[in-house]
């Protein structure tokens, strides 16, 4: 690869990196606000509101009331990982993609835990949890070893 190809590639990434980061930050802020509002509404509907979960209801309030808290948080974590992955696509360092991958695995772990009850806890569930934890640990190790930070901080 010639030096001019490298400069063109660097110019491309630097031109789109700043707008991608701005969109990611605004998206994360909006997601955080939406999660805060959804959890406040869930608390209000479950503790203060007299109505229970309606099976045939398709309103937003009923969806928030009937969906588990961990499942709501997991869906927001999935959306957060999507925003982060889209922003990191404009990085010229592919190893930076491990961060959004770790967030997505955390969302999978939360989604898995949201459907877990005492009755379904078997050895296969324990193996799945162990596999998810091992995957998260290996991604963290890859981040540390592929991208060493300054140890003097």
Long-range contacts (C-beta under 8 A, 24 or more apart in sequence): 9-92, 10-92, 13-90, 13-91, 13-92, 16-90, 17-90, 17-91, 20-86, 20-87, 20-89, 20-90, 21-87, 23-83, 23-86, 23-87, 24-83, 24-84, 24-86, 24-87, 27-83, 28-80, 28-83, 28-84, 31-76, 31-79, 31-80, 31-83, 34-76, 35-72, 35-73, 35-76, 38-64, 38-72, 38-76, 39-69, 39-72, 42-69, 42-72, 68-114, 68-115, 69-114, 70-110, 70-111, 70-113, 70-114, 71-110, 71-111, 71-114, 71-115, 73-110, 74-107, 74-108, 74-110, 74-111, 74-114, 75-107, 75-111, 77-103, 77-104, 77-106, 77-107, 77-110, 78-104, 78-107, 78-111, 80-107, 81-107, 93-147, 95-142, 95-143, 95-146, 95-147, 96-147, 98-139, 98-142, 98-143, 98-146, 99-143, 101-139, 102-136, 102-139, 102-140, 102-143, 105-132, 105-135, 105-136, 105-139, 106-136, 108-132, 109-133, 109-136
